[in-house]
Structures are given as structure tokens and as C-alpha cells.
Amino acid sequence: MNGLLVRVGIDTTSGGWNSPVDPCSGRYVYVPIPEEPLLVRKGLCRFFDELIPSLRDFGVTLPPYLYGRPMHLDPDFEYLTYGDRHPRDIPLQALVPGDFIVFYTGMRSVYPEDRELVYAIIGFYEIDEVLPAASVPPERWVENAHTRRNGNPRDTIVRARLGQSGRLERCIPVGEYRDRAYRVRRDILAAWGGLTVREGFLQRSGRLPGLQDPERFLDWFTSLGIPLVQKNF
């Protein structure tokens, strides 16, 4: 069994913003990164404006520069898909049914006194199928950002198992700031059995971290009993 830890969502390096989270209740809004509009196939754009009702519940508004702008909605929890570009997708190509992906993001607390970002798990996919983006037929292009766009034909698409996958109803904060970077908390890293990156590094990078003991992670994750939902917002 293999498990990957994949960072997703808007942040200061990709979109110039962080989505809101209430670290006490675990409530949050999943906000994707921006999309390059010229790459998107006609009629398949998804826009940041779709997030306005969810953000309003937090008393948060979109930055003005995101209004009317396309978003790269990936993972797409409605369709249970995830895509990645080549060569970052190489670890995805090694996944087989029964393996899994854990999605996390860096969010901004709704409490002004909280200065540090909240790095938290927001999604879980049990793998059902891994395939080249170029093999997806037109009637299914709508299901993922990498097929909604005219992207690299070498990109990879992952489809997850229905009923075993989705967005977390409440996020799971796992990060802390130490040694000049955001990293998985030491107690959680020990509970997982470790990662393939040094000291649980969580900030955006070109390499997808793997879980050194996937079965141990699953025991930890399952014990939390957080429901998964098949919707983005």
C-alpha cells in the first residue's frame, strides 16, 4: 500500500491569499488556486465567484482581483478526481487501486490573534483508477481541471472510490511553525510513522511526500471518524 500527502489550495505563492478556517470547530472553505483562462476549453471555466456564499458564512469576502477570475478546481471533490502535471505526476502514476492520497492546505484563522497559518488535512481519496489525461473522452472533460483545460497531454488523472473518498466535513489541523518552516507536528508525525520528507516539511514543493507507514496513517485517520462529503463548497 502507498499513500501520498498532496498540498492543494490557494496560498500567498499561488493566488496571493489564504482561505479561512475556524481552528476550534474545524469549519473551513476550500479555495483552489487561480487558473490561466486562455488554457480552459470553451464553456468549462469554473469561477471564484462560486465561493461567495461559503465565504459569506465566515464573514469573509474574496479579494477584488479574484472576482470573475477562473479557478483551477483540483481536486474536484464533486467528481472525486485529482490531476497533476508532468513530471510532478510521476508518483501518481505509481498508485494502484486501494492506495490513497491525503490532501492538505494552508489556511488563515478567522481569529485575528492567530498569527500563524493553519496547515490542515481537508480531503482523502482511496484510489480507484489512474489514467492519462489525454485518454479522457470529451464527455468527461468537465470532471477535472486538467481535462477542462488544454493542458499537457502527459498530465495524469486520478479517480477515487465512491463512498471511501471526499472532502472532510471538518479539517484536521496537523501543522506547526518550527525550524523556520511549517511542518507536521512531531506528535502527529510519530503517530503516522513518518514522511519521506525531512522533519515533516509542509510548505509547497515540487516533490510529493509519501507516508512511510501507510497502514499506520490509516489507523490514525480512521480513528478520528470525520465524515467525508462529495462536494467542493
N, C-alpha and C positions, 0 to 999 in steps of 0.2 A: 504493500500500500504506500502511496505517495500523497503528500499534502503540500500545497503551496500557500504562501502568505502574500497577497497582492494588494498593493496600495492603489486606491481609486479616489475620485472626487476632487473637487476644486480646492486649490490652496494658493498661497501667495506666489508660487513659482509658475502656476498654470491656472490663470484666471484672476489672480490678484485679490483673492477673498477667501474666507473660510466659512463653511456652513455652520448654523447654530446647533447647539446641543445643551440640554439640561443634564449635567452630570449626576444630579441627585436622583432624577426619575428615569434617566436613560432615554428620554424622548429626544429626537433629533430630526433633521431634514437632510436627506441625501441630495447633494447638489453636484452634478457632474462637471467635468471640465468643459471649456468652450470648444466649439467645432469650427473648422475652416469652411465657411459657407460655399466656396467655389468647388469643394470636393463632394458635396452632398448631391445625390441624384434628385432630379426634379420631383417634387411632391413628397419627399421623405424627410424633410427637416423636422427636428424637434427643437422647441424654443424654451429659453429660460423662463418666459412668462408663465409656463405651465406650473411653475413652483410658487407663484404668488400666493395662492390660498394657503398652502402649507406653511410658508414663511410668516404669513399674517398671524397664524396661531401663536407664533413666538414673539410677536411684536417686532418683527424684523422685515426690512424691505430690501429688495435687490439693489445692488449698486447701479446707478444710472446707466453705466456703459454695458450692462448685461441685458437691459430691456430690449426685446426684439432680436436678440442675438441667438444663433443656433447653439445648441449644446450637444456635446459628444456623450450621449446617454449610454454608458458602458461601464459596468454591467447593466443589462436591461433586465430588471427583476420581474417585469411583467411576462416576458418571454423566456426567462431563465436562460439567458445567453451571456457570454462574455467573449470579446475578441481582443487580439493584440497584434501589433505589427511585427514584422520580421526585422532583425533577428531576436528581439526580446521575447518572441513567442516560442522559442526553441524548448523551454521547459514545459510549455503547454502541450507540445506535440508528443511528449513522453507520457502524458497522462492516459490512463485506461479507465473503463467503467469501474466505479467503486472507489477510485481516488477522489480527492476533494480539493477545493480552493476556498480559502478564507479571505474575505475582503475586509480591509480596514481603511480608515481615513483620518485626517487630522482636522478637528473642528474647533470652533471658538465657543467657549462657555457663555451662556446668557447672563451669568453673574459678573458684573464689571470688575469685582475684586479679584477674579480668577485671571491671572496674567498669562499662565502657560496654556498652550493648546491641549485639547483633549484628544489623544490618539485612541481610537476605539474600533472594535470589530463591528461591522454593520451587515455582513452577509455571509452566507455559507452555501456552497454548491457541491453536491455529490455528482460526480461526472457520469453522464450518460453517453456522450458522444463527442469526439474531437474530429474536426474536419477542416479542409482548406476553405477559406472564404470564397475562393473562385468557384467552388463546386456548389454553392448555394443557389438554387433556382430563383428567378426574379420574383415569384410569388411569395418568397420568404425573405426577401431583402429587408423588409420592414422590421425584422426581428432583432437586428443588431446594428450598432453604429458602424461597424466595419463592412457591412453589406449595404447600409443606407448610403454609403459614400463610394465614390470611385477611387478606392484606395489601392494599396499594394496588393496584387493578386496572390502574393505569398503569405498574406496575413492568415491567422488561424482563428477559427471559431470554436467555442466550447458550448455545448448544450448540457444543461443539468437535469437531474431526475426530478420529475414532478412529485410533490409530497415530501421530498427529502431535502429541498433546496429553497432558497429565497432570501429576502431581506429580513434582518432581525427586527422584531417589533420594538425591542429596546436594545440600544447599543451596549457593548461591553467595554468600558474603558480599560486599557491594558498598558498604556504608556506613562513614562515619566521623563523629565529632563535631567540627564546626568552625563558627565564627561563630555560636555559641550555638544550634545545632540539628544534628540528624542529617541528613547529605546524602550523595549518591553521591560516592565518592572521585573526585578530579579526574582521575586517570589513566583510570578506568573511564568517566567522563563523556565524556572525549575519545575513547575507543575507540568509544563508542556514537554519537557525533556530536551529543550534547546532548539536553536535555529541554526541554519547553515551560514548565517552572517554573524560577524563578531559582536558580542555583547548586545544582541537583540536590536540592532540598528533599525529604525523605523522610517527615517526620512527618505524622500523619493530618490530612487537609484535605478540604474539600468538593468540590474540583476534581480530576478525574483527569488526571495528567500524560500528555502524549503524547511519543513518541520523534520527534525532529526528522529522523532519518535511519533509518527502519525497516530498510532493507536492510543498512545498516552494522551495526546491532544484531544482526540475524540472523546475519551472518558471524561476529561475535564469539561469540554464543551457541552456534552450531553447532560452532565450533572447540573448545569445551570438551568436547564428547562425553559429556555427562552423561545417563544413561538416564532416561526418563520412565515412571512407573508409574501404572496406573489403579486406585488405591486411596487411601483417605484416611489410614490409620494403619498 
